[in-house]
Amino acid sequence: MKYMEHFNMNIPTRALFGAGELNNLHKQVLPGKKALLVISNGRSTRANGYLERVVEQLAKAGVEYVLFDQVEANPLVGTVMAGGATAKEQGCDMIVALGGGSVIDAAKAIAVMATNGGYYWDYISSGTGMGKSLENRPLPLIAIPTTAGTGSETDSACVVTNDTTHEKTGFGHPSLYPVLAVIDPELMTTVPATFTAYQGFDALFHSIEGYVSNRANPMSDMYALTAIENITRYLPQAVANGNDIEARARVAFGSYLSGVVMCVGGVTSQHSLEHAMSAYHQHLPHGAGLILISRAYFSHMIGTHACDERFVQMARMMGIPEATSPEEFITALESLKQKCGVGELKMSDYGIQKEEASLFATNARKTMGRLFTLDRIQLSDMDSENIYNESYR
């Protein structure tokens, strides 16, 4: 008798999901009385009225706030340090993150630095990090995503870039699970089509990678396949019509489930390879970077024949119900890219040089080597270089 695989699941975040759920924020038991309200350094959160709505909800709940509006895409360590200092100086006892994955990731790191001393990179365990343990519990966090992509509202990890050392890597701690996540697709209707696609593919790859990783288990499989099906079916609709609430909700649901996949299972080295690119090219959106390398990356994985049946199953969930070969997964993936208008992306459009392949390969393993251990068959540095080279246009 073959016994069911083991899994370890503990996701303590309370989730309010659905259109209009932001209106119920003030009814919740909130973890503090003075919030550092973290948003991006762009205009959309203000212009679309989301900031005003959150401030109104906090006021109804009797919570004061201090605004921190400095978070950039692919958040930088200097921004984290500034946010932590602000929270300390203002006596904040909780964090509210309103924005996309970069904002929520930065908010988690800020929560760490609001209660701990030293430099944020002291607590990073890879690359040039010191691997120190936290002395104090981070501030509690409420996550209100305005995009559907990272699943950061679900998990206990964050990704930050050290622009001095060109390291983009993650930090995780059980205390970084948000206390509350408000996932309201009404807040996502104003995301431009291209970024809707980038973010949706990020969510999709979380589940694809989770499904083929060596940490896959019955629980992560259940979430991953449901996410893959929802995102593949509804992302083209969300890209075509941003006001389609059903499509937005389904993609947000898939993104949330993909976040759970990362908690119960794990993503693979595709994410390491992308983080290396955006560590050196700050303006490369994470989702776009994943799209750029995805065909070569998964073609390589299929070539190892480590889990043919899983690629066949994903192809079936992605619109080829009669699929029998793993290569049909690539067909389904490329079809989805075309439907979402991202099939013609080029590395060269982001200033990436082909000669950087070796640099990226070394950086990926140095800064996020742990994810390579989740591949069913290990990538060599030469394999990584080949993936970059085959992806280059």
C-alpha positions as CSV (number, residue, x, y, z in Angstrom):
1,M,0.0,0.0,0.0
2,K,1.3,3.4,-0.9
3,Y,0.7,6.0,1.8
4,M,-0.3,9.6,1.1
5,E,2.6,12.0,1.1
6,H,3.1,14.2,4.2
7,F,2.3,17.9,4.3
8,N,2.6,20.7,6.9
9,M,0.0,23.4,6.7
10,N,-0.5,26.3,9.1
11,I,-1.8,29.5,7.5
12,P,-3.2,31.7,10.3
13,T,-4.3,34.7,8.1
14,R,-8.0,35.5,8.2
15,A,-9.1,36.3,4.6
16,L,-12.1,38.5,3.6
17,F,-12.6,37.7,-0.1
18,G,-15.1,39.2,-2.5
19,A,-16.3,42.4,-4.2
20,G,-17.0,45.1,-1.7
21,E,-15.2,43.4,1.3
22,L,-13.1,46.5,1.9
23,N,-16.3,48.1,3.3
24,N,-16.2,45.5,6.1
25,L,-12.6,46.3,7.3
26,H,-13.8,48.5,10.2
27,K,-16.0,45.6,11.5
28,Q,-12.9,43.4,12.1
29,V,-10.9,43.1,15.3
30,L,-7.8,45.0,14.3
31,P,-4.4,44.3,16.0
32,G,-3.5,47.9,16.9
33,K,-4.6,51.5,17.3
34,K,-2.0,53.4,15.2
35,A,-1.1,52.1,11.8
36,L,1.8,52.8,9.4
37,L,-0.2,52.8,6.2
38,V,2.1,51.7,3.4
39,I,1.4,52.5,-0.2
40,S,3.5,52.8,-3.4
41,N,5.3,55.9,-4.6
42,G,2.9,56.1,-7.6
43,R,-0.4,57.9,-8.0
44,S,-2.9,55.1,-8.6
45,T,-3.8,54.4,-5.0
46,R,-4.7,58.0,-4.4
47,A,-6.2,58.7,-7.8
48,N,-8.5,55.7,-7.7
49,G,-9.8,56.5,-4.3
50,Y,-8.5,53.4,-2.6
51,L,-6.4,55.3,-0.1
52,E,-9.4,57.5,0.9
53,R,-11.5,54.4,1.4
54,V,-9.0,52.7,3.6
55,V,-8.5,55.8,5.7
56,E,-12.2,56.0,6.1
57,Q,-12.4,52.4,7.3
58,L,-9.5,52.9,9.8
59,A,-11.3,56.0,11.2
60,K,-14.5,54.0,11.7
61,A,-12.5,51.5,13.6
62,G,-10.9,54.1,15.8
63,V,-7.4,53.6,14.3
64,E,-5.0,56.5,13.7
65,Y,-2.5,56.3,10.8
66,V,0.8,57.6,9.5
67,L,1.2,57.4,5.7
68,F,4.4,56.0,4.2
69,D,4.3,56.4,0.4
70,Q,7.8,55.6,-0.8
71,V,7.6,52.0,-2.0
72,E,8.9,51.4,-5.5
73,A,8.4,48.4,-7.8
74,N,10.8,45.7,-6.7
75,P,11.2,47.3,-3.2
76,L,14.7,48.4,-2.1
77,V,16.4,47.8,1.2
78,G,16.8,51.6,1.8
79,T,13.0,52.0,1.5
80,V,12.5,49.3,4.1
81,M,14.9,51.0,6.5
82,A,13.1,54.3,6.0
83,G,9.7,52.7,6.7
84,G,10.9,50.9,9.8
85,A,12.4,54.1,11.1
86,T,9.1,56.0,10.5
87,A,7.1,53.3,12.3
88,K,9.4,53.5,15.3
89,E,9.5,57.4,15.4
90,Q,5.7,57.6,15.1
91,G,5.0,54.9,17.7
92,C,3.0,52.7,15.3
93,D,1.8,49.4,16.6
94,M,0.5,47.8,13.4
95,I,1.1,48.0,9.6
96,V,-1.5,48.3,6.9
97,A,-0.3,47.5,3.4
98,L,-2.4,48.8,0.5
99,G,-1.1,48.0,-2.9
100,G,0.5,45.3,-5.0
101,G,3.0,42.6,-4.1
102,S,5.9,45.1,-3.9
103,V,4.0,47.1,-1.3
104,I,2.9,44.1,0.8
105,D,6.5,42.6,0.6
106,A,8.0,46.0,1.7
107,A,5.4,46.3,4.5
108,K,6.5,42.9,5.9
109,A,10.1,43.9,5.9
110,I,9.2,47.2,7.4
111,A,7.3,45.3,10.2
112,V,10.6,43.5,10.9
113,M,12.6,46.7,11.1
114,A,10.0,48.5,13.2
115,T,10.8,46.3,16.2
116,N,14.3,45.1,15.5
117,G,17.6,46.9,15.4
118,G,20.5,46.9,12.9
119,Y,20.3,46.7,9.2
120,Y,17.6,44.6,7.4
121,W,20.2,42.6,5.4
122,D,21.6,41.4,8.8
123,Y,18.6,39.1,8.9
124,I,19.0,37.7,5.4
125,S,20.4,34.1,5.4
126,S,21.7,34.0,1.8
127,G,24.3,35.9,-0.2
128,T,25.9,38.7,1.7
129,G,23.3,38.5,4.5
130,M,24.4,37.8,8.1
131,G,21.6,35.3,8.9
132,K,20.8,36.8,12.3
133,S,17.7,35.8,14.2
134,L,15.0,38.3,15.0
135,E,15.1,39.5,18.6
136,N,11.6,40.9,18.6
137,R,8.3,39.9,17.0
138,P,7.5,42.1,13.9
139,L,4.5,44.5,14.0
140,P,1.2,42.8,13.0
141,L,0.2,43.4,9.4
142,I,-3.1,43.8,7.5
143,A,-2.7,43.2,3.7
144,I,-5.1,44.8,1.2
145,P,-3.9,43.8,-2.3
146,T,-4.8,46.0,-5.3
147,T,-3.4,43.5,-7.7
148,A,-3.7,39.7,-8.3
149,G,-0.3,38.2,-8.7
150,T,2.1,37.7,-5.8
151,G,-0.1,36.0,-3.2
152,S,1.9,37.9,-0.6
153,E,-1.4,38.5,1.3
154,T,-1.3,34.8,2.1
155,D,2.2,33.9,3.0
156,S,4.9,34.7,5.6
157,A,7.7,35.8,3.2
158,C,8.8,38.9,1.4
159,V,11.3,39.7,-1.4
160,V,13.5,42.8,-1.2
161,T,16.4,44.1,-3.4
162,N,19.8,45.2,-2.1
163,D,20.7,47.6,-4.9
164,T,24.3,47.9,-3.7
165,T,25.1,44.2,-3.9
166,H,22.6,43.4,-6.7
167,E,20.8,40.8,-4.6
168,K,17.1,40.3,-4.7
169,T,16.1,37.6,-2.3
170,G,13.5,36.5,0.2
171,F,13.1,36.5,4.0
172,G,10.5,34.5,5.8
173,H,9.3,34.2,9.3
174,P,6.1,32.7,10.8
175,S,5.2,36.0,12.4
176,L,5.0,37.7,9.0
177,Y,1.7,36.0,8.0
178,P,-0.7,38.9,7.7
179,V,-3.2,38.9,10.6
180,L,-5.9,39.9,8.1
181,A,-6.1,39.9,4.3
182,V,-8.9,41.9,2.5
183,I,-9.0,40.6,-1.1
184,D,-11.5,42.8,-2.9
185,P,-11.5,42.5,-6.7
186,E,-13.1,46.0,-7.0
187,L,-9.7,47.4,-6.1
188,M,-8.1,45.6,-9.1
189,T,-10.3,46.9,-11.9
190,T,-8.0,49.9,-12.6
191,V,-4.8,47.8,-13.2
192,P,-3.8,48.4,-16.8
193,A,-4.1,45.4,-19.2
194,T,-0.4,44.7,-19.5
195,F,0.3,44.7,-15.8
196,T,-2.8,42.6,-15.3
197,A,-1.2,40.0,-17.5
198,Y,2.2,40.3,-15.8
199,Q,0.7,39.8,-12.4
200,G,-1.6,37.0,-13.5
201,F,1.3,35.1,-14.9
202,D,3.2,35.5,-11.7
203,A,0.3,33.9,-9.8
204,L,0.1,31.2,-12.5
205,F,3.8,30.3,-12.2
206,H,3.5,30.0,-8.4
207,S,1.1,27.2,-8.9
208,I,2.8,25.7,-12.0
209,E,6.1,25.6,-10.1
210,G,4.5,24.3,-7.0
211,Y,2.8,21.5,-8.9
212,V,6.1,20.3,-10.4
213,S,8.4,20.9,-7.4
214,N,9.7,18.1,-5.2
215,R,7.6,19.5,-2.4
216,A,4.3,18.9,-4.1
217,N,1.8,17.0,-2.0
218,P,-1.9,16.3,-2.1
219,M,-2.8,19.5,-0.4
220,S,-0.7,21.8,-2.6
221,D,-1.8,19.9,-5.7
222,M,-5.4,20.6,-4.9
223,Y,-4.8,24.4,-4.6
224,A,-2.4,24.5,-7.5
225,L,-4.7,22.8,-10.0
226,T,-7.7,24.9,-9.0
227,A,-5.5,28.1,-9.3
228,I,-4.2,27.0,-12.7
229,E,-7.7,26.4,-14.0
230,N,-9.1,29.7,-12.8
231,I,-6.2,31.9,-13.9
232,T,-5.9,30.3,-17.4
233,R,-9.6,30.6,-18.0
234,Y,-10.2,34.1,-16.7
235,L,-7.0,36.0,-17.1
236,P,-7.6,36.8,-20.8
237,Q,-11.0,38.1,-19.9
238,A,-9.5,40.3,-17.1
239,V,-6.9,41.6,-19.6
240,A,-9.5,42.3,-22.2
241,N,-12.0,44.1,-19.9
242,G,-10.6,45.3,-16.6
243,N,-14.1,46.0,-15.3
244,D,-15.2,42.4,-15.6
245,I,-15.6,41.7,-11.9
246,E,-16.1,38.0,-12.3
247,A,-12.9,37.7,-14.2
248,R,-11.0,39.9,-11.7
249,A,-12.4,37.8,-8.8
250,R,-11.5,34.5,-10.4
251,V,-7.9,35.7,-11.1
252,A,-7.7,37.1,-7.5
253,F,-8.9,33.7,-6.2
254,G,-6.2,31.9,-8.2
255,S,-3.6,34.3,-6.9
256,Y,-4.7,33.7,-3.4
257,L,-4.6,30.0,-3.8
258,S,-1.2,30.2,-5.4
259,G,0.0,32.0,-2.3
260,V,-1.3,29.0,-0.3
261,V,0.7,26.7,-2.7
262,M,3.9,28.5,-1.7
263,C,3.1,27.9,2.0
264,V,2.2,24.2,1.7
265,G,4.6,23.4,-1.1
266,G,7.1,25.7,-2.7
267,V,8.2,27.3,-6.0
268,T,11.2,26.2,-8.0
269,S,14.3,27.8,-9.5
270,Q,12.4,29.7,-12.2
271,H,11.8,32.3,-9.5
272,S,15.5,32.4,-8.6
273,L,16.4,32.9,-12.3
274,E,14.0,35.8,-12.6
275,H,15.0,37.5,-9.4
276,A,18.6,37.6,-10.7
277,M,17.5,39.5,-13.8
278,S,15.4,42.1,-11.9
279,A,18.2,42.5,-9.3
280,Y,20.3,44.0,-12.1
281,H,17.4,45.6,-14.0
282,Q,15.2,47.3,-11.4
283,H,12.5,48.3,-13.9
284,L,11.9,44.7,-15.1
285,P,8.5,43.7,-13.7
286,H,8.7,40.4,-12.0
287,G,5.9,38.8,-13.9
288,A,7.4,40.0,-17.2
289,G,10.7,38.4,-16.3
290,L,9.0,35.1,-15.6
291,I,7.2,35.2,-18.9
292,L,10.5,35.9,-20.7
293,I,12.2,32.7,-19.5
294,S,9.2,30.4,-19.0
295,R,9.3,28.6,-22.4
296,A,12.9,27.7,-22.2
297,Y,12.7,26.9,-18.5
298,F,9.8,24.5,-18.7
299,S,11.0,23.0,-21.9
300,H,14.2,22.1,-20.1
301,M,12.2,20.6,-17.2
302,I,10.1,18.6,-19.6
303,G,13.3,17.3,-21.2
304,T,14.3,15.8,-17.9
305,H,11.1,13.6,-17.9
306,A,11.0,14.0,-14.1
307,C,7.2,14.4,-14.0
308,D,5.7,14.0,-17.4
309,E,2.3,13.1,-16.1
310,R,2.1,16.4,-14.2
311,F,2.8,18.5,-17.3
312,V,0.1,16.5,-19.1
313,Q,-2.4,17.2,-16.3
314,M,-1.6,20.9,-16.4
315,A,-2.0,21.0,-20.2
316,R,-5.5,19.5,-19.7
317,M,-6.4,22.1,-17.0
318,M,-5.1,24.9,-19.4
319,G,-7.4,24.2,-22.2
320,I,-6.2,21.0,-24.0
321,P,-8.5,18.4,-22.4
322,E,-7.2,15.6,-24.6
323,A,-3.5,16.2,-23.9
324,T,-1.3,13.2,-23.8
325,S,2.2,14.6,-24.0
326,P,4.1,16.9,-21.7
327,E,5.0,19.2,-24.6
328,E,1.4,20.1,-24.9
329,F,1.8,22.1,-21.7
330,I,4.2,24.4,-23.7
331,T,1.5,24.7,-26.4
332,A,-1.1,25.8,-23.8
333,L,1.3,28.2,-22.1
334,E,2.3,29.9,-25.3
335,S,-1.4,30.1,-26.3
336,L,-2.2,31.9,-23.0
337,K,0.6,34.4,-23.6
338,Q,-0.8,35.3,-27.0
339,K,-4.4,35.6,-25.6
340,C,-3.0,38.0,-22.9
341,G,-0.9,40.1,-25.4
342,V,2.5,39.2,-23.8
343,G,3.7,36.6,-26.3
344,E,6.2,38.9,-27.9
345,L,8.2,40.3,-24.9
346,K,11.9,40.7,-25.4
347,M,14.7,40.8,-22.9
348,S,16.4,43.5,-25.0
349,D,13.4,45.8,-24.4
350,Y,14.5,46.0,-20.7
351,G,18.1,46.7,-21.4
352,I,19.2,43.1,-20.7
353,Q,22.4,42.0,-22.6
354,K,22.9,38.4,-23.7
355,E,26.4,38.5,-22.2
356,E,24.8,38.8,-18.7
357,A,23.6,35.1,-18.8
358,S,26.6,33.9,-16.8
359,L,26.3,36.8,-14.3
360,F,22.6,36.0,-13.8
361,A,23.2,32.3,-13.3
362,T,25.8,32.9,-10.6
363,N,23.7,35.5,-8.9
364,A,20.5,33.3,-8.9
365,R,22.3,30.4,-7.1
366,K,24.1,32.7,-4.7
367,T,21.1,34.7,-3.6
368,M,18.2,32.2,-3.9
369,G,19.9,28.9,-4.1
370,R,17.3,27.3,-1.8
371,L,14.8,27.2,-4.6
372,F,17.1,25.1,-6.8
373,T,16.8,22.4,-4.2
374,L,13.0,22.2,-4.9
375,D,13.6,21.2,-8.5
376,R,13.0,17.5,-9.1
377,I,16.2,17.4,-11.1
378,Q,18.8,20.0,-10.2
379,L,19.8,22.7,-12.6
380,S,23.5,23.3,-13.2
381,D,24.9,26.8,-13.8
382,M,25.3,25.8,-17.4
383,D,21.6,24.8,-17.6
384,S,20.7,28.2,-16.2
385,E,22.9,30.0,-18.7
386,N,21.3,28.0,-21.5
387,I,17.8,28.9,-20.3
388,Y,18.8,32.6,-20.4
389,N,20.4,32.3,-23.8
390,E,17.5,30.4,-25.3
391,S,15.1,33.1,-24.0
392,Y,17.1,36.0,-25.3
393,R,15.6,38.2,-28.0
